[in-house]
Amino acid sequence: MGWATCYIDKLKKGETVQFRPRGNSMTGRIESGQLCTVAPVKAEELDVGDIVLCKVHGYQYIHLIKAKQGGRFQIGNNRGRINGWIGPNSIYGKCIRVE
C-alpha cells in the first residue's frame, strides 16, 4: 500500500479526489503541499503534458505524461527524471486543478 492507494480506490469507483502531495519532483507545476484535484480519465483523453496519478514499477506518482507511443505512456517528473513506460491501466486519474 502506497501513499495514494485510498485515492486510487476512489478514482476506480468514478469519484474525484483531492490531496496535498509532498515533495519537490513537480516543482513549477505542483509545489509541495498544494491542493490537487484529480478526476477519473479515459486513456483516449490523455495527452503529453497532462499530470496524472499513476503507478510505475510499483511506485505511485502524481507526475507528467512525457510521451505517448501506441497505447503506452512515458511518465516523468517536472525536473527531467523519467520513471518509465506504462499502459493505460496504470493511470488512475488526471489532475484537473492545482490550488
DSSP file (Angstrom, degrees, kcal/mol; ACC not computed):
  #  RESIDUE AA STRUCTURE BP1 BP2  ACC     N-H-->O    O-->H-N    N-H-->O    O-->H-N    TCO  KAPPA ALPHA  PHI   PSI    X-CA   Y-CA   Z-CA
    1    1 A M              0   0    0      0, 0.0     2,-0.1     0, 0.0     0, 0.0   0.000 360.0 360.0 360.0 129.5    0.0    0.0    0.0
    2    2 A G    >   -     0   0    0     57,-0.0     3,-1.2     1,-0.0     4,-0.3  -0.430 360.0 -85.6-108.7-175.6    1.4    3.4   -1.0
    3    3 A W  T 3  S+     0   0    0      1,-0.2     3,-0.2    -2,-0.1     4,-0.2   0.754 125.6  41.4 -62.3 -26.2    0.6    7.0   -0.2
    4    4 A A  T 3> S+     0   0    0      1,-0.1     4,-2.7     2,-0.1     3,-0.4   0.347  78.9 107.3-106.8   5.8   -2.1    7.2   -2.9
    5    5 A T  H <> S+     0   0    0     -3,-1.2     4,-2.4     1,-0.3     5,-0.2   0.890  81.3  48.8 -55.7 -45.1   -3.9    3.8   -2.5
    6    6 A C  H  > S+     0   0    0     -4,-0.3     4,-1.5     1,-0.2    -1,-0.3   0.864 113.7  47.5 -65.3 -33.9   -7.0    5.3   -0.9
    7    7 A Y  H  > S+     0   0    0     -3,-0.4     4,-2.5     2,-0.2    -2,-0.2   0.895 110.5  51.6 -72.1 -40.1   -7.3    7.9   -3.7
    8    8 A I  H  X S+     0   0    0     -4,-2.7     4,-2.4     1,-0.2    -2,-0.2   0.910 107.2  53.7 -61.6 -42.8   -6.7    5.3   -6.4
    9    9 A D  H  X S+     0   0    0     -4,-2.4     4,-0.8    -5,-0.2    -1,-0.2   0.905 111.1  45.7 -58.8 -42.3   -9.5    3.2   -5.0
   10   10 A K  H ><>S+     0   0    0     -4,-1.5     5,-2.4     1,-0.2     3,-0.6   0.902 110.9  52.2 -68.4 -41.5  -11.9    6.1   -5.1
   11   11 A L  H ><5S+     0   0    0     -4,-2.5     3,-1.8     1,-0.2    -2,-0.2   0.889 104.6  56.5 -61.5 -39.4  -10.9    7.1   -8.7
   12   12 A K  H 3<5S+     0   0    0     -4,-2.4    -1,-0.2     1,-0.3    -2,-0.2   0.774 104.9  53.3 -62.6 -25.6  -11.5    3.5   -9.8
   13   13 A K  T <<5S-     0   0    0     -4,-0.8    -1,-0.3    -3,-0.6    -2,-0.2   0.392 126.7-102.2 -88.7   2.1  -15.1    3.9   -8.5
   14   14 A G  T < 5S+     0   0    0     -3,-1.8     2,-0.2     1,-0.3    -3,-0.2   0.560  76.7 137.8  91.3   9.3  -15.5    7.1  -10.6
   15   15 A E      < -     0   0    0     -5,-2.4     2,-0.4    -6,-0.1    -1,-0.3  -0.611  51.9-128.4 -90.1 148.7  -15.0    9.6   -7.8
   16   16 A T        -     0   0    0     -2,-0.2     2,-0.3    23,-0.1    23,-0.2  -0.765  31.6-161.3 -89.0 141.3  -13.0   12.8   -8.0
   17   17 A V  E     -A   38   0A   0     21,-2.7    21,-2.8    -2,-0.4     2,-0.4  -0.825  13.2-153.9-125.0 160.7  -10.4   13.2   -5.2
   18   18 A Q  E     +A   37   0A   0     -2,-0.3     2,-0.3    19,-0.2    19,-0.2  -0.995  23.9 151.1-132.8 141.5   -8.3   15.9   -3.6
   19   19 A F  E     -A   36   0A   0     17,-1.8    17,-3.2    -2,-0.4    -2,-0.0  -0.970  41.8-120.9-159.0 168.7   -5.0   15.6   -1.8
   20   20 A R        -     0   0    0     -2,-0.3    15,-0.2    15,-0.2    12,-0.0  -0.858  30.8-154.4-118.9  92.9   -1.8   17.6   -1.0
   21   21 A P        -     0   0    0      0, 0.0    12,-3.3     0, 0.0     2,-0.4  -0.336   7.5-141.8 -67.4 149.9    1.2   15.7   -2.3
   22   22 A R        +     0   0    0     10,-0.2     2,-0.2    11,-0.1    10,-0.1  -0.885  52.2  61.5-112.5 143.4    4.6   16.3   -0.6
   23   23 A G  S    S-     0   0    0     -2,-0.4     9,-0.2     1,-0.1     3,-0.1  -0.610  72.0-104.7 128.8 172.5    7.9   16.6   -2.4
   24   24 A N  S >  S+     0   0    0     -2,-0.2     3,-1.4     1,-0.1    -1,-0.1   0.287  81.8 103.0-116.8   7.5    9.7   18.7   -5.0
   25   25 A S  T 3  S+     0   0    0      1,-0.3    53,-2.1    52,-0.1    54,-0.3   0.731  90.2  40.8 -68.5 -20.0    9.7   16.5   -8.1
   26   26 A M  T >> S+     0   0    0      4,-0.3     4,-2.8    51,-0.2     3,-2.7   0.187  79.9 151.8-111.7  16.3    6.9   18.5   -9.7
   27   27 A T  T <4  +     0   0    0     -3,-1.4     4,-0.2     1,-0.3    -3,-0.1  -0.190  66.9  33.7 -49.2 133.6    8.2   22.0   -8.7
   28   28 A G  T 34 S+     0   0    0      1,-0.0    -1,-0.3    51,-0.0     3,-0.1  -0.019 128.8  39.0 103.1 -28.0    7.0   24.5  -11.2
   29   29 A R  T <4 S+     0   0    0     -3,-2.7     2,-0.4     1,-0.4    -2,-0.2   0.673 131.8  13.4-115.3 -44.3    3.7   22.7  -11.8
   30   30 A I  S  < S-     0   0    0     -4,-2.8    -1,-0.4    -6,-0.1     2,-0.3  -0.981  72.0-150.9-135.9 122.1    2.8   21.5   -8.3
   31   31 A E    >   -     0   0    0     -2,-0.4     3,-2.3    -4,-0.2    -7,-0.1  -0.657  42.3 -82.2 -88.8 150.6    4.5   22.9   -5.2
   32   32 A S  T 3  S+     0   0    0     -2,-0.3   -10,-0.2     1,-0.3    -1,-0.1  -0.276 116.2  14.1 -53.8 125.3    4.8   20.6   -2.1
   33   33 A G  T 3  S+     0   0    0    -12,-3.3    -1,-0.3     1,-0.3   -11,-0.1   0.350  87.8 140.0  90.8  -4.9    1.6   20.8   -0.2
   34   34 A Q    <   -     0   0    0     -3,-2.3     2,-0.5   -13,-0.3    -1,-0.3  -0.429  60.9-105.7 -69.8 148.3   -0.6   22.4   -2.8
   35   35 A L        -     0   0    0    -15,-0.2    64,-2.9    -2,-0.1     2,-0.4  -0.633  38.4-165.6 -77.9 123.2   -4.1   21.0   -3.1
   36   36 A C  E     -AB  19  98A   0    -17,-3.2   -17,-1.8    -2,-0.5     2,-0.5  -0.920  10.0-154.7-112.0 134.4   -4.6   18.8   -6.2
   37   37 A T  E     -AB  18  97A   0     60,-2.7    59,-2.7    -2,-0.4    60,-1.3  -0.944  15.4-171.9-107.0 125.5   -7.9   17.8   -7.6
   38   38 A V  E     -AB  17  95A   0    -21,-2.8   -21,-2.7    -2,-0.5    57,-0.2  -0.972   1.1-169.0-123.9 130.4   -7.7   14.5   -9.6
   39   39 A A  E     - B   0  94A   0     55,-2.6    55,-2.8    -2,-0.4   -23,-0.1  -0.841  33.5 -93.6-116.7 152.2  -10.6   13.1  -11.7
   40   40 A P        -     0   0    0      0, 0.0     2,-0.3     0, 0.0    53,-0.2  -0.277  49.2-169.6 -57.9 151.9  -11.1    9.8  -13.4
   41   41 A V        -     0   0    0     51,-0.3     2,-0.3    50,-0.1    50,-0.1  -0.994  22.6-125.8-148.2 149.4  -10.0    9.8  -17.0
   42   42 A K    >   -     0   0    0     -2,-0.3     3,-2.0     1,-0.1     4,-0.4  -0.749  29.4-120.9 -93.4 146.2  -10.1    7.6  -20.1
   43   43 A A  G >  S+     0   0    0     -2,-0.3     3,-1.6     1,-0.3    -1,-0.1   0.846 111.4  59.6 -55.8 -37.7   -6.9    6.8  -21.9
   44   44 A E  G 3  S+     0   0    0      1,-0.3    -1,-0.3     3,-0.0    -3,-0.0   0.650 100.1  57.8 -69.9 -12.4   -8.0    8.4  -25.1
   45   45 A E  G <  S+     0   0    0     -3,-2.0    -1,-0.3     2,-0.0     2,-0.2   0.504  88.2  99.5 -90.7  -5.6   -8.4   11.7  -23.3
   46   46 A L    <   +     0   0    0     -3,-1.6     2,-0.3    -4,-0.4     6,-0.0  -0.560  47.1 173.8 -88.3 145.9   -4.8   11.8  -22.2
   47   47 A D    >   -     0   0    0     -2,-0.2     3,-2.0    18,-0.0    18,-0.3  -0.946  42.4 -74.2-143.6 164.2   -2.0   13.8  -23.9
   48   48 A V  T 3  S+     0   0    0     -2,-0.3    18,-0.2     1,-0.2     3,-0.1  -0.357 117.9  32.1 -57.6 134.5    1.6   14.8  -23.4
   49   49 A G  T 3  S+     0   0    0     16,-3.0    -1,-0.2     1,-0.4     2,-0.1   0.186  86.3 130.1  99.1 -15.3    1.9   17.3  -20.6
   50   50 A D    <   -     0   0    0     -3,-2.0    15,-2.3    15,-0.1     2,-0.5  -0.445  56.9-131.1 -69.8 144.9   -1.0   16.1  -18.6
   51   51 A I  E     -C   64   0A   0     44,-0.4    44,-3.0    13,-0.2     2,-0.3  -0.871  34.9-179.2 -95.4 126.9   -0.4   15.5  -14.9
   52   52 A V  E     -CD  63  94A   0     11,-3.2    11,-1.7    -2,-0.5     2,-0.6  -0.921  34.8-126.7-130.3 152.2   -1.7   12.0  -13.9
   53   53 A L  E     +CD  62  93A   0     40,-2.5    39,-2.9    -2,-0.3    40,-1.1  -0.891  56.0 146.7 -92.1 119.6   -1.9    9.9  -10.8
   54   54 A C  E     -CD  61  91A   0      7,-2.6     7,-2.6    -2,-0.6     2,-0.4  -0.850  47.9-118.3-148.1 175.0   -0.3    6.6  -11.8
   55   55 A K  E     -C   60   0A   0     35,-2.0     2,-0.4    -2,-0.3     5,-0.2  -0.994  25.0-180.0-127.9 126.7    1.8    3.6  -10.8
   56   56 A V  E >  S-C   59   0A   0      3,-2.7     3,-2.1    -2,-0.4    30,-0.1  -0.990  74.4 -16.8-128.5 122.3    5.2    2.9  -12.4
   57   57 A H  T 3  S-     0   0    0     -2,-0.4    -1,-0.1     1,-0.3     3,-0.1   0.851 129.9 -51.6  51.7  38.5    7.3   -0.1  -11.4
   58   58 A G  T 3  S+     0   0    0      1,-0.2     2,-0.4   -56,-0.0    -1,-0.3   0.373 115.6 113.4  84.8  -4.7    5.1   -0.5   -8.2
   59   59 A Y  E <   -C   56   0A   0     -3,-2.1    -3,-2.7   -57,-0.0     2,-0.4  -0.826  61.9-132.5-104.5 141.2    5.6    3.2   -7.1
   60   60 A Q  E     +C   55   0A   0     -2,-0.4     2,-0.3    -5,-0.2    -5,-0.2  -0.759  32.3 171.9 -94.0 134.1    2.7    5.7   -7.0
   61   61 A Y  E     -C   54   0A   0     -7,-2.6    -7,-2.6    -2,-0.4     2,-0.5  -0.961  39.6-147.7-137.4 152.6    3.3    9.1   -8.6
   62   62 A I  E     +C   53   0A   0     -2,-0.3    -9,-0.2    -9,-0.2     2,-0.2  -0.890  60.2 135.4-111.9  93.8    1.5   12.3   -9.5
   63   63 A H  E     -C   52   0A   0    -11,-1.7   -11,-3.2    -2,-0.5     2,-0.2  -0.674  52.4 -81.1-134.8-178.7    3.7   13.0  -12.5
   64   64 A L  E     -CE  51  76A   0     12,-2.7    12,-2.1   -13,-0.2     2,-0.7  -0.570  27.6-122.8 -92.4 148.2    3.7   14.1  -16.1
   65   65 A I  E     + E   0  75A   0    -15,-2.3   -16,-3.0   -18,-0.3    10,-0.2  -0.846  32.7 178.6 -81.6 116.9    3.0   12.3  -19.3
   66   66 A K  E     -     0   0A   0      8,-3.4     2,-0.3    -2,-0.7     9,-0.2   0.747  60.0  -3.1 -93.6 -28.3    6.2   13.0  -21.2
   67   67 A A  E     - E   0  74A   0      7,-1.0     7,-2.9   -20,-0.1     2,-0.4  -0.987  56.4-142.3-159.5 158.0    5.5   10.9  -24.4
   68   68 A K  E     + E   0  73A   0     -2,-0.3     2,-0.3     5,-0.2     5,-0.2  -0.976  17.0 174.7-125.0 142.3    2.9    8.7  -26.0
   69   69 A Q  E >   - E   0  72A   0      3,-2.1     3,-2.4    -2,-0.4     2,-0.3  -0.860  64.5 -49.4-149.2 110.5    3.7    5.7  -28.2
   70   70 A G  T 3  S-     0   0    0     -2,-0.3    -1,-0.0     1,-0.3     0, 0.0  -0.487 123.5 -22.2  61.4-124.8    0.9    3.4  -29.4
   71   71 A G  T 3  S+     0   0    0     -2,-0.3    -1,-0.3    -3,-0.1     2,-0.2   0.236 120.7  96.4 -98.5  12.9   -1.1    2.6  -26.2
   72   72 A R  E <   -E   69   0A   0     -3,-2.4    -3,-2.1    15,-0.1     2,-0.4  -0.672  56.8-152.0-106.4 159.4    1.8    3.4  -23.8
   73   73 A F  E     -EF  68  86A   0     13,-2.8    13,-2.5    -2,-0.2     2,-0.5  -0.994  10.4-140.2-130.3 133.0    2.7    6.5  -21.8
   74   74 A Q  E     -EF  67  85A   0     -7,-2.9    -8,-3.4    -2,-0.4    -7,-1.0  -0.828  23.7-156.8 -92.2 128.2    6.1    7.6  -20.7
   75   75 A I  E     +EF  65  84A   0      9,-3.0     8,-2.9    -2,-0.5     9,-1.5  -0.847  23.5 147.2-109.4 139.1    5.9    9.1  -17.2
   76   76 A G  E     -EF  64  82A   0    -12,-2.1   -12,-2.7    -2,-0.4     6,-0.2  -0.966  39.3-104.5-158.0 171.8    8.4   11.5  -15.6
   77   77 A N    >   -     0   0    0      4,-2.1     3,-0.7    -2,-0.3   -51,-0.2  -0.226  39.4-100.0 -92.7-173.1    8.6   14.4  -13.2
   78   78 A N  T 3  S+     0   0    0    -53,-2.1   -52,-0.1     1,-0.2    -1,-0.0   0.251 113.7  64.9 -93.4  12.9    9.0   18.2  -13.9
   79   79 A R  T 3  S-     0   0    0    -54,-0.3    -1,-0.2     2,-0.2   -53,-0.1   0.232 121.8 -90.1-118.8  11.4   12.7   18.1  -13.2
   80   80 A G  S <  S+     0   0    0     -3,-0.7     2,-0.3     1,-0.3    -2,-0.1   0.329  81.7 132.5 101.8  -7.6   13.8   15.9  -16.1
   81   81 A R        -     0   0    0    -56,-0.2    -4,-2.1     2,-0.0     2,-0.5  -0.616  43.8-149.0 -82.0 136.8   13.6   12.4  -14.5
   82   82 A I  E     -F   76   0A   0     -2,-0.3    -6,-0.3    -6,-0.2     3,-0.1  -0.906  11.1-171.6-103.8 128.7   11.9    9.7  -16.4
   83   83 A N  E     -     0   0A   0     -8,-2.9     2,-0.3    -2,-0.5    -7,-0.2   0.823  49.1 -99.8 -87.1 -35.4   10.1    7.0  -14.4
   84   84 A G  E     -F   75   0A   0     -9,-1.5    -9,-3.0     2,-0.0     2,-0.4  -0.875  40.9 -53.1 144.1-176.0    9.3    4.6  -17.2
   85   85 A W  E     +F   74   0A   0     -2,-0.3     2,-0.3   -11,-0.2   -11,-0.2  -0.789  49.2 175.7-100.4 140.0    6.6    3.4  -19.7
   86   86 A I  E     -F   73   0A   0    -13,-2.5   -13,-2.8    -2,-0.4   -30,-0.1  -0.942  26.5-117.7-138.5 161.3    3.2    2.3  -18.6
   87   87 A G    >   -     0   0    0     -2,-0.3     3,-1.7   -15,-0.2   -15,-0.1  -0.426  41.7 -96.5 -89.0 172.2   -0.1    1.1  -20.1
   88   88 A P  G >  S+     0   0    0      0, 0.0     3,-1.5     0, 0.0   -16,-0.1   0.750 118.8  67.7 -64.0 -24.4   -3.4    2.9  -19.6
   89   89 A N  G 3  S+     0   0    0      1,-0.3    -3,-0.0   -35,-0.0     0, 0.0   0.620  94.6  58.7 -71.5 -11.0   -4.4    0.6  -16.8
   90   90 A S  G <  S+     0   0    0     -3,-1.7   -35,-2.0   -36,-0.0     2,-0.5   0.338  89.5  83.2 -98.8   5.1   -1.7    2.1  -14.6
   91   91 A I  E <   + D   0  54A   0     -3,-1.5   -37,-0.2   -37,-0.2   -50,-0.1  -0.954  51.1 174.0-109.8 124.0   -3.1    5.6  -14.9
   92   92 A Y  E     -     0   0A   0    -39,-2.9   -51,-0.3    -2,-0.5     2,-0.3   0.692  57.6 -11.6-105.7 -23.9   -5.9    6.2  -12.4
   93   93 A G  E     - D   0  53A   0    -40,-1.1   -40,-2.5   -53,-0.2     2,-0.4  -0.986  55.6-118.0-171.2 164.4   -6.7    9.9  -12.9
   94   94 A K  E     -BD  39  52A   0    -55,-2.8   -55,-2.6    -2,-0.3     2,-0.5  -0.923  31.4-117.9-114.8 136.6   -5.8   13.3  -14.3
   95   95 A C  E     +B   38   0A   0    -44,-3.0   -44,-0.4    -2,-0.4   -57,-0.3  -0.621  34.6 173.2 -73.0 120.2   -5.0   16.4  -12.3
   96   96 A I  E     +     0   0A   0    -59,-2.7     2,-0.3    -2,-0.5   -58,-0.2   0.553  62.6  20.6-106.8 -12.1   -7.7   18.9  -13.3
   97   97 A R  E     -B   37   0A   0    -60,-1.3   -60,-2.7     0, 0.0     2,-0.4  -0.966  52.0-166.9-158.7 140.5   -6.8   21.7  -10.7
   98   98 A V  E      B   36   0A   0     -2,-0.3   -62,-0.2   -62,-0.2   -64,-0.0  -0.998 360.0 360.0-127.2 126.6   -3.9   22.8   -8.5
   99   99 A E              0   0    0    -64,-2.9   -63,-0.1    -2,-0.4    -1,-0.1   0.357 360.0 360.0-124.3 360.0   -4.6   25.4   -5.8
